[in-house]
């Protein structure tokens, strides 16, 4: 049979637009002479639709869209993800053929961890059926159904499936494509089946779906792999009946036949073999290294957030530091220089070097640049507050005022021109609260909020290496980090060195290691005590921070839900 995987980018809530895209790609698969085309999980509604699923009109619209798609399935079969209401609501795979809905598979395992809340919306299904294409039997599954060993994959295999087809919306974190593929290899070899997974691609609020759709044979060999972070129609010719048959001994074949007769499943006849034009060898896209994955995920997440929410341009405060430099460079790659605006807002504490580097960066990136000194405004605030602050020493208050003035200016530009403010704080700062509420936390999207400071440096160097020039000036990369809110200030005056801090943050935030376990792991006890105290106190700030791209296995926001009022010592 000829199989197509339509790795497409849908928009949550755009039911009609998503349906039109499915019909378009279905036509492309038909033009490629595919017998069966897979689309991602909940492609009709976009994933995750969250509380839109509680609206009856939304569910009705999704059903109408599926029926419209079904009418376009003459000469091809499609597996399309959409919600299905049948007393309860199910996360379903609609099997469409001959212009109609032929059958509906309902997802069995509903993830309810990390970023997932499927138990909130859906009931589990317990369907087992097979789709027959000539001699090939295909067993449908949805995302989480294949992540767990055992049923439904084993039941489908024992019922005779030679290909397990999985429609998925599997969100990205660094290395997820390798984890997913290794899991699928195990499922394929354990069940003596080919496995095909069609994943979603695109950004949805904090989440990025990386694609990397893949087809694997019964020996765990990759037959076809789609690219990451972009749409693609992956087409591959399969003969799982012959392949499995060749590799099974007569004894094992007889044993497997006996085992398979014990598990029954309804079979739907869908199409017979037909003459097909020869197709090019299937694509096996190369796997990407960590930094390139991070770059592509950040750019896709930003591009889709900006585009899907109807923004045109973005604006960034350029301090001359590395966080804003990396953010600006990624914005240019994602959106184009003509849509990026940089604003330098120096104070009396801004050095000549950082002011010069902010302008140099803007020149290097080719973005619109303007400078708005904040000293007159800072003096105005200080004068207005002089009586109220009488008798008190200058402290963090005056530093935070500077950050809040900058936040106000960026938001004013946003209001006036409709630009989206991109906040520039990184995960290290967000973890320990080294940021100013309503100041540098202000913005509509926090692009690098899940990037540790040590990775900010690595990514900046990678962008330069990839560009073959100093996209980000070396002076910015090599300068010691400083907020420049007071004279001769360095981040390490207030924080442990990032090289020591970031591993502690990763272990505590992402791996949930306790204070005692961190000490046993060999971390500096002073760094642990300082870090944990700051992390837990800063939860109220994180609740008010803008969304940003999830890159790590556990990110702040949807992933890590910690109470603000909390006396647990860690």
C-alpha positions as CSV (number, residue, x, y, z in Angstrom):
1,X,0.0,0.0,0.0
2,X,1.0,3.6,-0.4
3,X,0.8,5.6,2.8
4,X,0.9,9.4,3.2
5,X,1.5,11.3,6.4
6,X,0.1,14.9,6.3
7,X,2.2,16.7,8.9
8,X,0.3,20.0,8.9
9,X,0.0,23.1,11.1
10,X,-3.5,23.8,12.3
11,X,-4.9,26.7,14.3
12,X,-6.9,26.1,17.4
13,X,-10.5,27.3,16.9
14,X,-10.2,27.8,13.2
15,X,-12.4,24.9,12.4
16,X,-13.3,25.9,8.9
17,X,-9.8,27.0,8.0
18,X,-8.4,23.7,9.4
19,X,-10.9,21.7,7.4
20,X,-10.1,23.5,4.2
21,X,-6.4,22.8,4.8
22,X,-7.1,19.1,5.4
23,X,-9.1,18.9,2.1
24,X,-6.2,20.6,0.3
25,X,-3.6,18.2,1.7
26,X,-5.9,15.2,1.1
27,X,-5.9,16.2,-2.5
28,X,-2.2,16.3,-2.6
29,X,-2.1,12.8,-1.1
30,X,-4.6,11.6,-3.7
31,X,-2.4,13.1,-6.4
32,X,0.5,11.1,-5.0
33,X,-1.7,7.9,-5.4
34,X,-1.8,7.3,-1.7
35,X,-4.2,4.6,-0.5
36,X,-4.3,6.1,3.0
37,X,-3.4,9.5,4.4
38,X,-3.0,10.2,8.1
39,X,-3.6,13.7,9.7
40,X,-2.6,14.8,13.2
41,X,-4.7,14.3,16.4
42,X,-7.6,16.8,16.7
43,X,-6.4,18.5,13.5
44,X,-9.9,19.8,12.8
45,X,-10.0,21.8,16.0
46,X,-6.3,22.3,16.6
47,X,-4.6,21.0,19.6
48,X,-5.1,21.6,22.5
49,X,-8.5,23.2,22.2
50,X,-8.9,23.3,26.0
51,X,-12.2,24.7,27.3
52,X,-13.5,25.3,23.7
53,X,-14.4,21.6,24.1
54,X,-17.0,22.6,26.7
55,X,-18.9,24.6,24.2
56,X,-21.6,22.6,22.3
57,X,-21.5,24.9,19.3
58,X,-17.8,24.2,18.9
59,X,-18.3,20.4,18.9
60,X,-21.1,20.8,16.4
61,X,-18.9,22.8,14.1
62,X,-16.2,20.2,14.3
63,X,-18.6,17.5,13.3
64,X,-19.8,19.5,10.3
65,X,-16.2,20.0,9.3
66,X,-15.5,16.3,9.4
67,X,-18.5,15.6,7.3
68,X,-17.3,18.1,4.8
69,X,-13.9,16.5,4.7
70,X,-15.5,13.1,4.2
71,X,-17.1,14.2,1.0
72,X,-13.6,14.9,-0.5
73,X,-12.4,11.3,0.2
74,X,-13.3,9.7,-3.1
75,X,-10.4,7.5,-4.3
76,X,-8.5,7.7,-1.0
77,X,-9.0,6.9,2.7
78,X,-8.2,9.5,5.4
79,X,-7.7,9.2,9.2
80,X,-8.6,12.6,10.6
81,X,-8.5,13.7,14.3
82,X,-11.6,15.5,15.8
83,X,-13.8,15.4,18.9
84,X,-16.7,13.0,18.8
85,X,-19.8,13.4,20.9
86,X,-21.7,10.1,21.6
87,X,-23.3,10.6,25.0
88,X,-19.7,11.3,26.3
89,X,-17.1,13.3,24.4
90,X,-14.2,11.4,22.9
91,X,-10.9,12.3,21.3
92,X,-11.5,10.5,18.1
93,X,-10.0,9.4,14.8
94,X,-12.5,9.5,12.0
95,X,-11.9,7.0,9.2
96,X,-13.2,8.7,6.0
97,X,-13.6,6.9,2.7
98,X,-15.9,6.8,-0.3
99,X,-17.3,10.2,0.6
100,X,-18.5,9.2,4.1
101,X,-17.5,8.5,7.7
102,X,-16.8,4.8,7.7
103,X,-15.9,4.2,11.3
104,X,-14.7,6.1,14.4
105,X,-11.8,5.1,16.7
106,X,-11.9,6.7,20.2
107,X,-8.7,7.3,22.1
108,X,-8.1,4.9,25.0
109,X,-5.4,6.5,27.1
110,X,-6.0,10.1,28.1
111,X,-2.8,11.9,29.3
112,X,-3.3,14.0,32.4
113,X,0.2,15.1,33.3
114,X,2.5,17.8,32.4
115,X,0.8,20.0,29.8
116,X,-2.0,17.6,29.3
117,X,-5.5,17.8,30.7
118,X,-7.4,15.3,28.6
119,X,-9.3,13.7,31.5
120,X,-10.9,17.1,32.0
121,X,-12.7,16.9,28.6
122,X,-12.8,13.4,27.3
123,X,-14.0,9.9,28.2
124,X,-11.8,6.9,27.3
125,X,-12.7,4.7,24.4
126,X,-12.2,1.0,24.1
127,X,-12.5,0.4,20.3
128,X,-10.5,-2.2,18.5
129,X,-11.0,-2.5,14.8
130,X,-8.9,-3.0,11.7
131,X,-8.9,-1.3,8.3
132,X,-8.3,-3.6,5.3
133,X,-6.4,-2.4,2.3
134,X,-6.2,-5.5,0.0
135,X,-4.0,-7.8,2.2
136,X,-2.8,-5.1,4.5
137,X,-4.6,-4.7,7.9
138,X,-4.2,-1.4,9.6
139,X,-4.9,-0.7,13.3
140,X,-5.7,2.9,14.2
141,X,-4.5,4.5,17.4
142,X,-4.2,8.0,18.8
143,X,-1.1,9.5,20.4
144,X,-0.8,8.3,24.0
145,X,-2.3,4.9,23.0
146,X,1.1,3.9,21.5
147,X,3.3,5.4,24.2
148,X,2.2,2.7,26.7
149,X,3.2,-0.9,26.2
150,X,0.3,-3.4,25.9
151,X,-3.1,-2.7,24.5
152,X,-4.3,-1.3,22.2
153,X,-1.2,-1.9,20.1
154,X,-0.8,-5.5,21.3
155,X,-4.5,-6.3,20.8
156,X,-4.4,-4.9,17.3
157,X,-1.3,-6.9,16.4
158,X,-2.8,-10.1,17.8
159,X,-6.0,-9.4,15.8
160,X,-3.9,-9.4,12.7
161,X,-2.7,-5.8,12.1
162,X,0.5,-5.5,10.1
163,X,0.6,-1.7,10.4
164,X,-0.3,0.3,13.5
165,X,-1.2,3.9,12.4
166,X,-1.0,6.6,15.0
167,X,-2.3,10.1,14.7
168,X,-0.6,12.4,17.2
169,X,-0.2,15.8,18.7
170,X,3.0,15.2,20.6
171,X,4.5,18.4,21.9
172,X,8.2,19.2,21.7
173,X,11.0,19.5,24.2
174,X,14.6,19.2,23.4
175,X,15.4,15.6,22.5
176,X,11.7,14.5,22.3
177,X,12.0,13.4,18.7
178,X,14.6,10.8,19.7
179,X,12.6,9.6,22.7
180,X,9.5,9.3,20.5
181,X,11.3,7.4,17.8
182,X,13.0,5.0,20.2
183,X,9.6,4.2,21.8
184,X,8.1,3.5,18.4
185,X,10.9,1.2,17.5
186,X,10.2,-0.8,20.6
187,X,6.5,-1.0,19.8
188,X,7.2,-2.1,16.2
189,X,9.6,-4.9,17.2
190,X,7.5,-6.0,20.2
191,X,4.4,-6.4,18.1
192,X,6.0,-7.5,14.8
193,X,4.3,-4.7,13.1
194,X,5.1,-1.7,11.0
195,X,4.3,1.6,12.8
196,X,3.5,5.0,11.3
197,X,3.1,8.1,13.4
198,X,1.8,11.4,12.0
199,X,2.6,14.2,14.3
200,X,1.3,17.8,14.4
201,X,3.6,20.7,13.7
202,X,3.4,24.3,14.7
203,X,3.2,26.6,17.7
204,X,0.2,26.9,20.1
205,X,0.7,29.4,22.9
206,X,3.5,27.9,25.0
207,X,3.6,24.6,23.1
208,X,5.5,23.7,20.0
209,X,4.8,20.6,18.0
210,X,7.9,19.4,16.1
211,X,6.5,17.1,13.5
212,X,9.2,14.5,12.8
213,X,6.4,12.1,11.6
214,X,7.9,8.7,11.0
215,X,7.4,5.2,9.5
216,X,9.2,2.2,11.1
217,X,9.3,-1.4,10.0
218,X,8.8,-4.5,12.2
219,X,12.6,-4.7,12.8
220,X,12.8,-1.2,14.1
221,X,14.3,0.4,11.0
222,X,13.2,3.9,10.0
223,X,11.7,3.7,6.5
224,X,10.7,7.4,6.3
225,X,11.0,10.5,8.5
226,X,9.6,13.9,7.9
227,X,11.5,17.1,8.7
228,X,11.2,18.8,12.0
229,X,9.4,22.1,12.6
230,X,7.8,22.4,9.1
231,X,4.9,21.1,7.2
232,X,5.4,18.1,4.9
233,X,3.6,15.4,3.1
234,X,5.6,12.2,3.7
235,X,4.8,9.4,1.2
236,X,6.1,5.9,1.4
237,X,5.3,2.6,-0.2
238,X,4.9,-0.3,2.2
239,X,4.5,-4.1,1.9
240,X,4.3,-5.1,5.6
241,X,2.6,-8.5,4.7
242,X,5.6,-9.6,2.6
243,X,8.2,-8.1,4.9
244,X,6.9,-9.7,8.1
245,X,6.3,-13.0,6.3
246,X,9.8,-13.2,5.0
247,X,11.3,-12.7,8.5
248,X,9.1,-15.1,10.5
249,X,10.1,-18.7,10.7
250,X,7.4,-21.3,10.0
251,X,7.2,-22.2,13.7
252,X,6.9,-18.6,14.8
253,X,4.3,-17.9,12.1
254,X,2.1,-20.8,13.3
255,X,2.5,-19.7,16.9
256,X,1.6,-16.1,16.0
257,X,-1.4,-17.3,14.0
258,X,-2.8,-19.2,17.0
259,X,-2.2,-16.2,19.3
260,X,-3.9,-13.8,16.9
261,X,-7.0,-15.9,16.6
262,X,-7.7,-15.3,20.3
263,X,-8.2,-11.6,19.8
264,X,-11.1,-10.5,17.6
265,X,-11.6,-7.1,16.0
266,X,-14.1,-5.8,13.5
267,X,-12.5,-5.3,10.1
268,X,-13.6,-2.6,7.7
269,X,-13.0,-3.1,4.0
270,X,-11.7,0.1,2.5
271,X,-9.9,-0.3,-0.8
272,X,-8.3,-2.9,-3.1
273,X,-4.8,-2.7,-4.5
274,X,-4.6,-0.6,-7.7
275,X,-2.1,0.4,-10.2
276,X,0.1,3.3,-9.0
277,X,2.8,5.3,-10.6
278,X,6.2,4.7,-9.2
279,X,7.0,7.1,-6.3
280,X,10.3,8.5,-5.4
281,X,12.2,6.8,-2.5
282,X,10.8,7.9,0.8
283,X,12.5,10.8,2.5
284,X,14.5,10.2,5.7
285,X,15.1,13.7,7.1
286,X,18.3,14.0,9.1
287,X,18.0,14.3,12.9
288,X,19.0,17.7,14.4
289,X,21.4,18.5,17.2
290,X,20.2,20.1,20.4
291,X,21.1,23.8,19.5
292,X,19.5,23.6,16.1
293,X,16.3,22.1,17.6
294,X,16.2,24.9,20.1
295,X,16.6,27.5,17.4
296,X,13.9,26.1,15.2
297,X,11.5,25.5,18.0
298,X,11.9,29.1,19.3
299,X,11.5,30.6,15.8
300,X,8.4,28.4,15.0
301,X,6.8,29.1,18.4
302,X,7.3,32.9,18.0
303,X,6.2,33.0,14.3
304,X,3.0,31.1,15.0
305,X,2.2,33.1,18.1
306,X,2.6,36.4,16.2
307,X,0.9,35.2,13.0
308,X,-2.0,33.2,14.5
309,X,-2.8,36.1,16.9
310,X,-2.9,38.6,14.1
311,X,0.1,40.7,15.0
312,X,2.3,42.4,12.4
313,X,5.5,43.6,14.0
314,X,7.3,43.1,17.3
315,X,9.3,45.4,19.5
316,X,12.2,44.6,21.8
317,X,14.1,46.6,24.4
318,X,17.8,46.4,23.3
319,X,20.0,46.8,26.4
320,X,23.3,45.9,24.8
321,X,23.1,42.6,26.8
322,X,23.1,39.0,25.6
323,X,19.4,38.2,26.4
324,X,18.0,41.0,24.3
325,X,20.5,40.3,21.6
326,X,19.6,36.7,21.3
327,X,15.9,37.5,21.4
328,X,16.3,40.1,18.6
329,X,18.3,37.7,16.4
330,X,15.7,35.0,16.8
331,X,12.9,37.4,16.0
332,X,14.6,38.5,12.8
333,X,15.1,34.9,11.7
334,X,11.5,34.1,12.5
335,X,9.8,37.2,11.1
336,X,12.2,39.1,8.9
337,X,14.1,42.3,9.9
338,X,11.4,44.6,8.5
339,X,9.0,43.4,11.2
340,X,11.4,43.9,14.2
341,X,11.9,47.1,16.1
342,X,14.6,47.7,18.6
343,X,14.5,50.3,21.3
344,X,17.5,51.3,23.5
345,X,16.5,53.0,26.7
346,X,19.7,54.1,28.5
347,X,20.0,55.5,32.0
348,X,22.8,57.1,33.8
349,X,24.0,53.6,34.7
350,X,24.2,52.4,31.1
351,X,27.8,52.1,29.9
352,X,29.0,53.5,26.6
353,X,29.9,50.0,25.6
354,X,26.3,48.6,26.0
355,X,24.8,51.7,24.3
356,X,27.2,51.2,21.4
357,X,26.5,47.4,21.2
358,X,22.8,47.9,21.2
359,X,23.1,50.1,18.0
360,X,25.8,47.8,16.6
361,X,23.4,44.8,17.0
362,X,20.5,46.6,15.3
363,X,22.8,47.4,12.4
364,X,24.0,43.8,12.2
365,X,20.4,42.5,12.2
366,X,19.1,45.3,9.9
367,X,16.2,46.2,12.2
368,X,14.6,49.6,12.9
369,X,16.3,51.2,15.9
370,X,15.6,54.1,18.1
371,X,17.0,55.4,21.4
372,X,14.8,56.9,24.2
373,X,16.9,57.9,27.2
374,X,15.0,57.3,30.5
375,X,17.0,59.6,32.8
376,X,14.5,62.5,32.6
377,X,11.7,60.2,33.5
378,X,13.6,58.6,36.3
379,X,14.4,62.0,37.8
380,X,10.7,62.8,37.5
381,X,9.7,59.7,39.4
382,X,12.3,60.3,42.1
383,X,11.2,63.9,42.5
384,X,7.5,62.9,42.8
385,X,8.4,60.3,45.4
386,X,11.0,62.3,47.3
387,X,8.7,63.4,50.1
388,X,7.2,59.9,50.5
389,X,10.7,58.4,50.6
390,X,12.2,61.0,52.9
391,X,14.6,59.5,55.4
392,X,15.0,56.3,53.5
393,X,18.2,55.1,51.7
394,X,18.2,54.5,48.0
395,X,17.7,50.8,47.4
396,X,16.2,48.2,45.0
397,X,13.1,50.5,44.7
398,X,15.0,53.0,42.5
399,X,16.5,50.2,40.4
400,X,13.0,48.7,39.8
401,X,11.6,52.1,38.8
402,X,14.1,52.2,35.9
403,X,12.9,48.8,34.7
404,X,9.3,49.8,35.0
405,X,9.9,53.0,33.0
406,X,11.3,50.9,30.2
407,X,8.3,48.5,30.4
408,X,6.0,51.5,30.2
409,X,7.7,52.9,27.1
410,X,7.6,49.6,25.3
411,X,4.0,49.1,26.1
412,X,3.3,52.7,24.8
413,X,4.9,51.8,21.5
414,X,2.9,48.6,21.4
415,X,-0.3,50.6,21.9
416,X,0.5,53.2,19.4
417,X,1.7,51.0,16.6
418,X,0.2,47.6,17.3
419,X,3.6,46.0,17.9
420,X,3.8,42.9,20.1
421,X,6.3,43.5,23.0
422,X,8.7,40.5,23.2
423,X,10.1,40.2,26.8
424,X,13.7,39.1,27.0
425,X,14.1,37.3,30.4
426,X,15.6,33.8,30.4
427,X,14.7,30.8,32.5
428,X,17.5,31.3,35.1
429,X,16.2,34.8,35.9
430,X,12.6,33.7,35.9
431,X,13.4,30.8,38.2
432,X,15.0,33.0,40.9
433,X,12.9,36.1,40.4
434,X,15.8,38.2,39.1
435,X,13.4,40.4,37.2
436,X,11.0,43.3,37.8
437,X,7.3,42.9,37.8
438,X,5.7,45.4,35.4
439,X,9.2,46.1,34.2
440,X,11.3,43.7,32.2
441,X,8.6,41.1,32.7
442,X,6.2,43.3,30.7
443,X,5.3,42.0,27.3
444,X,3.0,39.8,25.2
445,X,5.4,36.9,24.6
446,X,8.5,35.9,26.5
447,X,10.5,34.1,23.8
448,X,13.4,32.7,25.8
449,X,11.7,32.2,29.2
450,X,12.6,28.4,29.0
451,X,16.2,28.9,28.0
452,X,18.8,28.8,30.8
453,X,21.4,31.5,30.8
454,X,24.2,29.1,30.0
455,X,22.1,28.0,26.9
456,X,21.6,31.7,26.0
457,X,25.4,31.9,25.5
458,X,25.5,28.6,23.6
459,X,22.7,29.6,21.3
460,X,24.2,33.0,20.6
461,X,27.5,31.5,19.5
462,X,25.6,29.0,17.4
463,X,23.6,31.7,15.6
464,X,26.9,33.4,14.8
465,X,28.5,30.2,13.6
466,X,25.5,29.3,11.5
467,X,25.5,32.8,9.9
468,X,29.2,32.8,9.3
469,X,29.6,36.2,10.8
470,X,29.0,38.2,14.0
471,X,25.3,38.4,13.9
472,X,25.5,39.1,17.6
473,X,28.6,41.1,18.4
474,X,31.3,39.2,20.2
475,X,31.6,42.0,22.8
476,X,28.0,41.3,23.8
477,X,28.7,37.6,24.2
478,X,31.9,38.1,26.2
479,X,30.7,40.9,28.5
480,X,29.8,39.9,32.1
481,X,26.0,40.0,32.5
482,X,24.7,43.1,34.2
483,X,21.2,44.7,34.7
484,X,22.9,48.1,34.8
485,X,20.4,49.5,37.3
486,X,23.1,50.8,39.6
487,X,26.8,51.7,39.3
488,X,29.3,48.8,38.7
489,X,26.6,46.2,38.9
490,X,27.0,42.5,37.9
491,X,24.5,39.7,38.0
492,X,26.9,37.7,40.2
493,X,26.5,40.4,42.9
494,X,23.0,39.0,43.5
495,X,23.2,35.5,42.1
496,X,25.5,32.5,42.2
497,X,27.5,32.1,38.9
498,X,25.2,30.8,36.2
499,X,27.5,27.8,35.6
500,X,26.7,26.7,39.2
501,X,23.2,28.0,39.4
502,X,21.7,26.5,36.2
503,X,22.4,22.8,37.1
504,X,20.7,23.3,40.5
505,X,17.7,25.0,38.8
506,X,17.4,22.1,36.3
507,X,17.6,19.5,39.1
508,X,15.1,21.3,41.4
509,X,12.6,22.7,38.8
510,X,12.6,19.9,36.2
511,X,13.7,16.8,38.1
512,X,11.9,17.7,41.4
513,X,15.0,16.9,43.5
514,X,14.6,17.9,47.1
515,X,16.9,20.1,49.1
516,X,18.3,17.0,50.8
517,X,18.8,15.2,47.5
518,X,20.5,18.1,45.9
519,X,23.0,18.2,48.7
520,X,23.6,14.4,48.3
521,X,24.0,15.0,44.6
522,X,27.1,17.1,45.4
523,X,25.8,20.6,44.7
524,X,27.3,23.5,46.7
525,X,25.0,23.7,49.8
526,X,25.2,27.5,49.7
527,X,24.1,27.7,46.1
528,X,21.3,25.2,46.8
529,X,20.0,27.2,49.8
530,X,20.1,30.5,47.9
531,X,18.6,29.1,44.8
532,X,15.7,27.3,46.4
533,X,14.7,30.2,48.6
534,X,14.6,32.5,45.6
535,X,12.7,30.0,43.4
536,X,9.9,29.5,45.8
537,X,9.5,33.2,46.7
538,X,9.3,34.1,43.0
539,X,6.2,32.1,42.1
540,X,3.9,35.1,42.3
541,X,6.1,36.8,39.6
542,X,6.0,33.8,37.3
543,X,2.2,33.7,37.5
544,X,2.1,37.2,36.0
545,X,4.8,36.6,33.3
546,X,3.9,36.4,29.6
547,X,3.7,33.0,27.9
548,X,6.8,31.7,26.1
549,X,8.0,28.7,24.1
550,X,8.4,25.5,26.1
551,X,11.8,23.9,25.4
552,X,12.5,21.8,28.4
553,X,10.8,18.7,29.7
554,X,9.3,20.8,32.5
555,X,8.6,24.5,31.9
556,X,7.0,27.2,34.1
557,X,3.4,27.7,33.4
558,X,1.3,24.7,32.1
559,X,3.9,22.3,33.2
560,X,4.9,23.3,36.7
561,X,2.1,24.3,38.9
562,X,3.3,25.4,42.4
563,X,1.2,27.3,44.9
564,X,2.1,30.9,45.6
565,X,1.2,30.6,49.3
566,X,3.5,27.8,50.2
567,X,5.5,26.9,53.3
568,X,7.1,23.7,52.1
569,X,10.8,24.1,52.7
570,X,11.9,22.2,49.6
